[in-house]
Amino acid sequence: MWVVDIDKTALNLRWMMSIGDVKASRVALELGVHRATVYGWLNGVSAPNLDHCVGLCDILGCGLDDLVGRKCV
């Protein structure tokens, strides 16, 4: 079974957004969510759903595995 590590996802998202100089406001606008939602993802309070993960990968130019840091348990 595969699980998503919410803390690893937040860390990866922060890192990829910083190296790509992608702002939370841009992510929110492109994904149609509130900035507070994006900040929740960045802080590990919540995790993006699959649709949002795919959109984040498009924005950031990365793969799902790179974003979510999944692991097998």
N, C-alpha and C positions, 0 to 999 in steps of 0.2 A: 504494500500500500504506500502511496506517495502522500506526503504532507507538505504544506507550505509553512516555512518558518517565518512568522510575521516580523520578527526582529531583523532577520537577515534580509527580508524583502525591503523593509524600511531603510536599512543601511545601504543596500544596493541602489535603491531609488534615489536616496540623497546623493550618493557618490556619482551616479550617472547623470543626474540633473546638474550637479556642480561642474563636472568636466565638460558637459555640453552647453553650459551656461543657459540652462532651461529654467525659467521661472515658474513658480507654482501658479501664478495667474494665467500663464499660457496653457499649462496643462489643464487647469480648470475650464478654461474657455474651449479648448479643443475637445475635451471629453464631455462637456456639458454638465459639469458638477460644480459645486460651490468650492471656493478656495479652502474653506475649513475642512472639507472632505480630503483634499490633497494634503493638507497639513496633518490630518489624522493618519494618513498613510505614511507620511514622512517621519512621524513620531512613533509609529508602531502601535497606535491606539486602535486602528482598524486596518483591514487589508482590502485592496481593490478586488472587485469581482473579476471573473474571467474576461468579460468584455472590456473592462477598464484596463486590465493587464495587457491585452492585445493592443489597445490604443496607446498605452504607455510605451510598449515596445516599438510601435510605429513612430511615435514622437522621438524616442530616444535612440532609435536605430540599433536595438538589441534583440536578443531572443528571450523567450519566456523563461528558460532555465537560468539565464543570466540575471533576470529581474527577480524571480521569486526565490532563488536559492533552495530549490526543493531537495529533499533527501528521502531516501528509502528507509522505512521502519519495519 
